[in-house]
Amino acid sequence: MQISKQAIEVAHKRIQKYIRKTPSIVSGNGTFGLKYSISLKLEHLQHSGSFKARGAFNSLLNNTIPEAGIAAASGGNHGAAVACAAHALGLKAKIFVPEISNPAKIDKIRSFGADVHVEGAAYADAAALCSEYQQQTGAIDIHPYDAVDTINGQGTVALEWAEQSPDLDTILVAVGGGGLAAGVASYYANSPTKIVAVEPYGSCSMHAALEAGEPVDVKLDSIAANALGAKRCGIFPFEVAQSHIAESILVEDDAILAAQRRLWREMQLVVEPGGATALAALISGVYKPAEGERVGVLLCGGNAELLQVNNTLSGR
């Protein structure tokens, strides 16, 4: 089964007893300095601290796992999600992460009992090591964003949100490799709700791909790179984006940090920079809704390093 609303519905039935139905809340007029209220989907409260648990559970439950177990490359959140799902299902996992990864995320991966291998300057290096390990051992590779099962799993967040806030005109979603945005856009395909992809200027693989007409390599230099730092967006997400993502926009790192601060100061919500990226588009004015436009923002990850959070929230 390919990526579609129907496949996402099937995935949701498969994984729903393993995941949290995360809340959706209304911000209230005036919050974040906005003159309108927005819907916030609190997916940073998901198991393992991000939406990625959905794709991990769907991938493991929909595949035969070999004796060698599971291998995954990750900037941090995907690795924690795979480790979490493997632990819940009684499976062994080896996770490859680059040196750029947040120490808090590495600790979280280890907390689920996974074998963690830290090596390489960027995600692409960890991915190459993971691929080599998979070929040598026969372990199944769970891709963080460029796989049908992963994307359909991520799309289940949209299914929940549509039930909680059925009247949204626009949804803003942060993009790394594109799996989350592809899942959300696929669920809302052929509906009135439009999907806007938001990326940092220093980590914009989807935006670059849409401009080039194909996935291309980008340089990574952003505060959110350890979550959104895919050097090249996925082929599957790119194909979905071409058809079902209405707009791709970029935000500055300063806007991401400002959004992170305001989420804490005004709603007592702690998210990592990647989790604040979609909101940054509204707070900075890069995305300006039309009068009466009903907007939703997905807070996708909460695995922040405590020292970084303290410095950010204190304005250092």
PyMOL commands that set and color helices and strands:
alter all, ss='L'
color gray80, all
select helices_A, chain A and resi 5-15+31-33+43-45+47-49+52-61+77-89+103-111+123-137+148-154+156-164+179-187+205-212+225-228+235-244+253-267+273-283+306-313
alter helices_A, ss='H'
color red, helices_A
select strands_A, chain A and resi 24-26+39-42+70-73+93-97+115-118+140-141+170-174+194-200+247-251+295-299
alter strands_A, ss='S'
color yellow, strands_A
deselect
rebuild
show_as cartoon
